[in-house]
Amino acid sequence: MKIAMIGTGYVGLVSGVCLSDFGHDVVCVDKDPAKISMLEQGEVPIYEPGLDVLMAKNVAAGRLSFTQDLATAIDGAQAVFIAVGTPTRRGDGHADLTYVMAAAEEIARAAKDYVVIVTKSTVPVGTNRQVKQVVHKANPSLEFDVASNPEFLREGAAIDDFMKPDRVVVGVQNDRAAEVMNEIYRPLYLREFPVVTTDLESAEMIKYAANAFLATKITFINEIAALCEKVGADVKQVSKGMGMDGRIGNKFLHAGPGYGGSCFPKDTKALARIGQEHATPMQITETVISVNEEMKRRMIDKLQDLCGGSFNGKTIGVLGVTFKPNTDDMRDAPSLTLVPALVGGGAKVRVTDPQGRHEGEALLPGVQWVEDAYKAAKNADLLVILTEWNEFRALDLKKLARKMQTPRLADLRNIYSVRDAKRAGFEAYDSIGRKGFS
């Protein structure tokens, strides 16, 4: 099949590359000439493990190409995917559909033959019907269908998630569109990965409901962690005991400084807004949003206590600023709350991150970037583990402690233990939901 992918951001590029690896002829479209130039030269504008190799393989095979010309890309395509951004709209928390609707109208004006227009972007319930109206208005004679195909890609593991999915969700209105979508995902169907076919609204809702539920699990265990600190329990043991219950499961029960990233903050806000618009408040989701922000602020208090009540004049090393490991994404990362608080409080902040510097230099002014954890720790009064990169999981704690002015460690990802910290010579240690010492 020939497929056009509109948008070469995270979702569009990963999806386009993976679909080409299925054997489809995929053309990825973007209005940004610099991005297209990079892609044509074999450079990947985002960090995702393995994506560069898979992209090069399919470009070499002639199945994958890049262009700014949408009309050329969709000429002869049986399916056109819309994978543009849907950022949170200022003021009301709703997803901004400007780019989605602009893409739909442009597709309508360029298309000549029957095509399935597939929304890959995360969009509020009812959006695909709006897309249908926009396309019909722009080109009343065009024969087309719309489909909803939400993505469930974890940054850092996106290729595996696409190639070996828990499920593929497809929302359609008729058998003709369903047949096109089934053909697109035929390689997965043949390997018996589940393809769930629903109506448009159900497909749209599945995405929001899934992300809101996962955000709820994270926030729940973070609240439990806060209580564990008060009563003397260990949240890692609590999480393990909870996760053994098959009805709960052990995923997304790792306490930390709050969720961030490109999906959870945006999608929980959008779901809350959808509920408000339909007079059905999403009270749990609204609480999750509020509690998550409180958790980030609670981390500031934790760090301040380790610094004797004030950041002023202290040197603080921060290990990791991306919202999770194996990505360069800093959208709504806890670092964007914590690091400015340190700088604003008068601290000298050193930062290291394997992939975060490219975005972080603009987002975190006033910090010094260094190459590794040991340089971040030099003469520092506090060291903070903020992102659980593999590079930070097996550090020489004794070496770190010796380099520091006052060896204090804030382990906000629970990588180490009180025993580890004491043996290494730290004079203070704190983590999330566990006993510390000072």
C-alpha positions, 0 to 999 in steps of 0.5 A: 500500500501507499501511505502518506504520514502528515507530520514528522514529530515523535508519533508521525516519524516512528509510525511512518518508519515502522509502517514502511518496515511492514512493507508499505510505501510510506511518504512522510510530510512536514512543512518544516524545511529544516526537518525534511532536510535532516531526514533526507540526509539520514539524520533523526531529529528526535532521540529514540533508540533504534530509530535511526537504523530502522529509518536508514534500512527502509530509505535504502529499500526505497519504501520510505521518503520525505517531502514538503509537498503534501499533494505529491505525497498523497497522490495514489495513497490509499491512506493518509495519516494525520500525526500533527501536534495537539498541544494543550490550548492556553486558558481552557486545557483543551487540545488545540486542533488547529493543526489537525483541521488544517491538515484535513483541509489540505488533504481534501484539496489535494486528494483525487481518489478514494482515501481513508483519512486516519487520525493518529494524533491524540484528539478529543472525542468527536474530532474525527466527525469534525474532520469528516465535515471539514474534508467534505466542505473543502472537497464535496466530490471527494470519496473518502472515509475517516478512521481513528487510530490512536497511538500507544507508544512509550518514548524510549521503547516506541519501536517495540511498542509499534511492532509488538503492541498490546493492541491496535485500536481502530475506529471506523464507520464502515467495512470499506474503511475497516478493510483498508485499516486491516490491510495496513496492519495485516503484518501484526494480525498475521502474528496474532497481535490483537486489532480492536475495531470500534466506532470512532468515539470509542477509539478516541475515548480509549486513548484518553481513558488509558492514559488517565488510568496510568497517570492515576496509578502513578499519582496514587503510589506517589500519594502512598509514598508520602504517607509511607514517609510519615508512618515508617513504611517502605513504598518499594515493599508496598508497591511490590505487595500491591503489584502481585495482585493480578487485578492491580499489576506491577506496572506504573507503581514506581514512586517518583517526583511526579509524571511528565512527558508529552502524553499524561499531562496533556491528555489528563487535562484534555479528558478533564475538559471533555468531561466539563463540556459534557457536564460529566466532571472527571473528578478522579482525573482532575484530582490526579492533575492537582496531586501530581503538581503538588508532588513536584512541589513537595520535592522542592521541600524535600531538597530544601530540608537536605540543604538545611532550609535554604538553597542560597549559596549551595552548589547542587548537582542534578542527574537527569532532566528529561521526563524519563530515561531513553528520550530527549523529551523534556515536556512537563518534566519534573526538572522544569519545576525543581531546577528553576526553584533551585536556581531561584533560591540562590543555588549554583546548579550543575546538570548532566543528562545523556540526551537532555542538553539539546532541549534543556539549555533553552528550558533551564537557564542559569545552570551549568552543564557538565559531562557526567555525575562525578563532575556534577558532584564536585564540591557540591552540597547536594546531589539529586537523582532526578531521571533514572538513566542506566548511567546513574544506576551503578554509580561509584557512590564512595567516589561521589561522596568524596568529591562533594563538599557536604555529601548529601544525596536526594534519590528521587527515583529510589535507585539506591538504599539507605545502606548504600548511602551510609556505606559510601560515606554520605551524611544525609540521604532521602528518597521517595516513600522510604526512611532516610537519614541526616 
